[in-house]
Every structure is written in C-alpha cells, then in structure tokens.
C-alpha cells in the first residue's frame, strides 16, 4: 500500500470516529432528555397523587368535623331539654305541694287570669278538685274579679263545682260551655314553657353555646301551648 493510500485510510477512519462520537454524544443527550422528562413526569404524577390524597384527607376531615359539630349540637339541645323538663317537673311538684293561704293565693291568681280572658260573664262555673274547690270562696272570687277589673258583685252568680277527676288547679267555663280556660297547674306551666325555654336557652348558651346555634333564640319544640298572659306571677 502506498503512502497515499495509507493517508486516505487514516483520514477515513478518523472521520468515521468523529461521526461515531457525534452519534454517541447525540444519543447520550437524547437519553438524558428522556430521563429528565421521565423524572419530571414522575414528579408531576407524584404531585398530582399527593394533591388528590390531600384533597381527600381534607374532605374527610371536614366531614368528621361536621359530624362532631352536629353531635355536639345534638347533645347540647338534649341537655337543654332535660334541664327544661326537670325544671317544669320541679315547678309542678312545688305548686302541687302548696297549702293554706299560699295555695289559695295561687288559685285566686289563676281565677283572675281566666276572668281577664272570659270577661264579665254573670254565670261562670269554676270547676276544681275538692281541696281546691274549697279554697274558691265567694270572697276569693270577688277579689279575683277586682284583679281582672270586673265588678266583684258578679261573683254572687258564679258556681264552684268540686270534681275529683280534675287535676290540681281549676277550670273556668261559661254557662253554655262555649268557652273554657284550663287553669290547672300543669296547663298553666305548659303555657309558660316558651318563656322558660327562652330563659333557659339564654342561661345555658351564655355559659356553653352550641356550635352554629344562637343560644338566645334556638328552640327544639317539645310541647305546645299558648303564650302566658303578661305580668303574671304564679307564686
């Protein structure tokens, strides 16, 4: 082989080597790009999974918190209702235990309230269990009429009926039975229940208000009843 041929061969080999190196470098760069892209995709996927897991965890936490608040509110309302029932039961027991002048004064107050509702009817009937009927003397009924801004002389035409089937307290009926006012101790307390409920809600709510509940106005209705007359004191 001549020198010329050897030189040409060396040049061809060198050029081939350079091309091979360029190909290796390009392949290395492409591989690095692919690896970088794969790493980026994996990071993005992990971030998406983490975001989804975080969102799910937050949603579960909110649901658990809402359940806790709801249960706390339910327990608070139940506690308030139990307090109210206990208070009404204690008040009823206290009223039924009254005797002597205190019981007579209470019956007079209940009679005056009924008269204020029924007005100047000359033929009313006052029905009560025998012990309470005995307290409804003409003098007491005349005083009740005065307290209701009625003529006390009307009391002379009113009847008092002793009925053992009636609960403690009294009931006042018109002669024709068209109108009646139940002034038994229990019925009177039931009509006071809205005021007692509002007061109890305010007292309990001021010390320990429930979640998402206005302690001054929140109400869980248990039993009905008309609003009690204003400026009334049972005993």
C-alpha positions as CSV (number, residue, x, y, z in Angstrom):
1,X,0.0,0.0,0.0
2,X,1.3,3.3,-0.9
3,X,1.7,6.3,1.4
4,X,-1.1,8.0,-0.4
5,X,-3.4,5.1,0.3
6,X,-2.5,4.8,3.9
7,X,-3.1,8.5,4.4
8,X,-6.5,8.2,2.8
9,X,-7.3,5.2,5.0
10,X,-6.3,7.1,8.2
11,X,-8.5,10.1,7.2
12,X,-11.5,7.8,6.5
13,X,-11.0,6.1,9.9
14,X,-10.7,9.4,11.7
15,X,-13.8,10.8,10.0
16,X,-15.7,7.6,11.0
17,X,-14.5,8.0,14.5
18,X,-15.7,11.6,14.6
19,X,-19.1,10.7,13.3
20,X,-19.4,7.9,15.8
21,X,-18.5,10.3,18.6
22,X,-21.1,12.7,17.4
23,X,-23.7,10.0,17.3
24,X,-22.7,8.8,20.8
25,X,-22.9,12.4,22.1
26,X,-26.3,12.9,20.5
27,X,-27.6,9.6,21.8
28,X,-26.4,10.5,25.3
29,X,-28.1,13.8,25.1
30,X,-31.3,12.2,23.9
31,X,-31.1,9.7,26.7
32,X,-30.6,12.4,29.2
33,X,-33.6,14.3,27.9
34,X,-35.7,11.2,28.1
35,X,-34.5,10.5,31.6
36,X,-35.2,14.2,32.7
37,X,-38.6,14.1,31.1
38,X,-39.4,10.8,32.8
39,X,-38.3,12.2,36.1
40,X,-40.4,15.3,35.5
41,X,-43.4,13.2,34.6
42,X,-42.9,11.0,37.7
43,X,-42.6,14.1,39.9
44,X,-45.8,15.6,38.3
45,X,-47.6,12.3,38.8
46,X,-46.5,12.2,42.5
47,X,-47.6,15.8,43.0
48,X,-51.0,15.0,41.4
49,X,-51.4,12.0,43.6
50,X,-50.3,14.0,46.7
51,X,-52.8,16.7,45.8
52,X,-55.6,14.2,45.4
53,X,-54.7,12.5,48.6
54,X,-54.5,15.9,50.4
55,X,-57.9,16.9,49.0
56,X,-59.5,13.6,50.0
57,X,-58.0,13.9,53.5
58,X,-59.2,17.5,53.9
59,X,-62.7,16.4,52.7
60,X,-62.7,13.6,55.2
61,X,-61.5,15.9,58.0
62,X,-64.3,18.4,57.1
63,X,-66.9,15.6,57.2
64,X,-65.6,14.4,60.6
65,X,-65.6,17.9,62.0
66,X,-69.1,18.5,60.7
67,X,-70.2,15.3,62.3
68,X,-68.6,16.3,65.6
69,X,-70.3,19.7,65.5
70,X,-73.7,18.1,64.7
71,X,-73.3,15.6,67.6
72,X,-72.2,18.4,70.0
73,X,-75.2,20.5,69.0
74,X,-77.5,17.5,69.5
75,X,-76.0,16.8,72.9
76,X,-76.4,20.4,73.9
77,X,-80.1,20.5,72.8
78,X,-80.7,17.2,74.6
79,X,-79.1,18.6,77.7
80,X,-81.2,21.8,77.5
81,X,-84.4,19.8,77.0
82,X,-83.6,17.6,80.0
83,X,-83.0,20.8,82.1
84,X,-86.3,22.2,80.9
85,X,-88.2,19.0,81.7
86,X,-86.6,18.8,85.1
87,X,-87.4,22.5,85.8
88,X,-91.1,22.0,84.7
89,X,-91.4,18.9,86.8
90,X,-89.9,20.6,89.8
91,X,-92.1,23.6,89.4
92,X,-95.3,21.4,89.1
93,X,-94.3,19.5,92.2
94,X,-93.8,22.7,94.1
95,X,-97.1,24.1,93.0
96,X,-99.0,20.9,93.9
97,X,-97.3,20.9,97.3
98,X,-98.6,24.4,98.2
99,X,-101.1,24.6,101.0
100,X,-103.1,27.1,103.1
101,X,-103.0,30.7,102.1
102,X,-100.3,30.3,99.5
103,X,-102.4,27.7,97.6
104,X,-105.5,29.9,98.0
105,X,-103.5,32.9,96.7
106,X,-102.3,30.9,93.7
107,X,-105.9,29.7,92.9
108,X,-107.1,33.3,93.1
109,X,-104.4,34.4,90.7
110,X,-105.4,31.7,88.2
111,X,-109.0,32.7,88.6
112,X,-108.2,36.3,87.9
113,X,-106.3,35.3,84.8
114,X,-109.2,33.3,83.5
115,X,-111.7,36.2,84.2
116,X,-109.5,38.6,82.3
117,X,-109.9,36.3,79.3
118,X,-113.6,35.5,79.7
119,X,-114.8,38.9,80.7
120,X,-117.9,40.0,82.6
121,X,-120.0,36.8,82.4
122,X,-122.5,36.6,85.2
123,X,-122.9,32.8,85.0
124,X,-119.4,31.3,85.1
125,X,-118.6,27.9,86.5
126,X,-115.3,27.3,88.4
127,X,-114.5,23.6,88.4
128,X,-111.7,22.2,90.6
129,X,-110.8,19.1,92.6
130,X,-112.4,19.1,96.0
131,X,-109.4,20.5,98.0
132,X,-109.0,23.4,95.5
133,X,-112.8,24.0,95.1
134,X,-112.9,24.6,98.9
135,X,-110.5,27.4,98.5
136,X,-112.6,29.2,95.9
137,X,-114.7,31.1,98.4
138,X,-117.0,33.9,97.4
139,X,-114.6,36.4,98.9
140,X,-111.7,34.9,96.9
141,X,-113.7,35.0,93.7
142,X,-114.7,38.6,94.3
143,X,-111.1,39.6,94.8
144,X,-110.2,37.8,91.6
145,X,-112.9,39.8,89.8
146,X,-111.4,43.0,91.1
147,X,-108.0,42.0,90.0
148,X,-109.4,41.3,86.5
149,X,-111.0,44.8,86.5
150,X,-114.5,43.3,86.8
151,X,-117.4,44.1,89.1
152,X,-116.9,41.9,92.2
153,X,-120.7,41.6,92.5
154,X,-120.6,39.2,89.6
155,X,-119.1,36.6,91.9
156,X,-122.5,36.1,93.5
157,X,-123.8,34.4,90.3
158,X,-120.8,32.2,89.8
159,X,-120.8,28.4,90.6
160,X,-118.0,26.4,92.1
161,X,-118.1,22.7,91.2
162,X,-115.9,20.1,93.0
163,X,-114.8,17.5,90.5
164,X,-112.4,14.7,91.8
165,X,-111.5,13.8,88.2
166,X,-109.8,17.2,87.6
167,X,-106.1,17.8,88.2
168,X,-104.9,20.4,90.8
169,X,-105.8,23.9,89.9
170,X,-109.1,25.0,88.3
171,X,-111.0,25.3,85.0
172,X,-113.4,28.2,84.3
173,X,-116.3,27.7,81.9
174,X,-119.1,29.8,80.6
175,X,-122.6,28.6,81.4
176,X,-123.2,27.3,77.8
177,X,-119.8,25.7,77.8
178,X,-118.8,27.6,74.7
179,X,-115.6,29.0,76.2
180,X,-113.3,27.4,78.8
181,X,-109.9,28.3,80.3
182,X,-107.8,25.5,81.6
183,X,-106.0,26.9,84.6
184,X,-104.8,23.6,86.1
185,X,-101.3,23.9,87.4
186,X,-99.9,21.7,84.6
187,X,-101.7,23.6,81.8
188,X,-100.6,26.9,83.2
189,X,-96.9,25.8,83.3
190,X,-97.2,24.5,79.8
191,X,-98.3,27.9,78.6
192,X,-95.3,29.4,80.4
193,X,-92.9,26.9,78.7
194,X,-91.9,29.3,75.8
195,X,-90.7,31.9,78.3
196,X,-89.0,29.3,80.4
197,X,-87.4,27.8,77.3
198,X,-86.0,31.2,76.2
199,X,-84.7,31.9,79.6
200,X,-83.0,28.5,80.0
201,X,-81.6,28.8,76.4
202,X,-80.1,32.2,77.3
203,X,-78.6,30.9,80.6
204,X,-77.1,27.7,79.2
205,X,-76.0,29.4,76.0
206,X,-74.2,32.2,77.8
207,X,-72.1,29.6,79.6
208,X,-71.6,27.0,76.9
209,X,-73.2,27.9,73.5
210,X,-73.6,25.1,71.0
211,X,-71.9,25.1,67.6
212,X,-73.9,27.0,65.0
213,X,-76.7,27.7,67.4
214,X,-78.0,31.1,68.7
215,X,-78.4,30.3,72.4
216,X,-80.8,33.1,72.9
217,X,-83.3,32.0,70.2
218,X,-82.6,28.4,69.4
219,X,-85.5,26.1,70.2
220,X,-86.3,22.4,70.0
221,X,-90.1,22.2,70.3
222,X,-91.3,19.5,72.7
223,X,-94.9,20.5,73.6
224,X,-97.2,23.3,72.5
225,X,-99.1,25.9,74.5
226,X,-100.4,29.4,74.3
227,X,-98.3,32.3,75.4
228,X,-98.9,33.1,79.0
229,X,-100.5,36.4,79.9
230,X,-98.1,39.1,80.6
231,X,-97.1,40.4,84.1
232,X,-98.2,37.1,85.6
233,X,-96.5,35.6,88.7
234,X,-97.8,32.1,89.7
235,X,-96.5,32.3,93.3
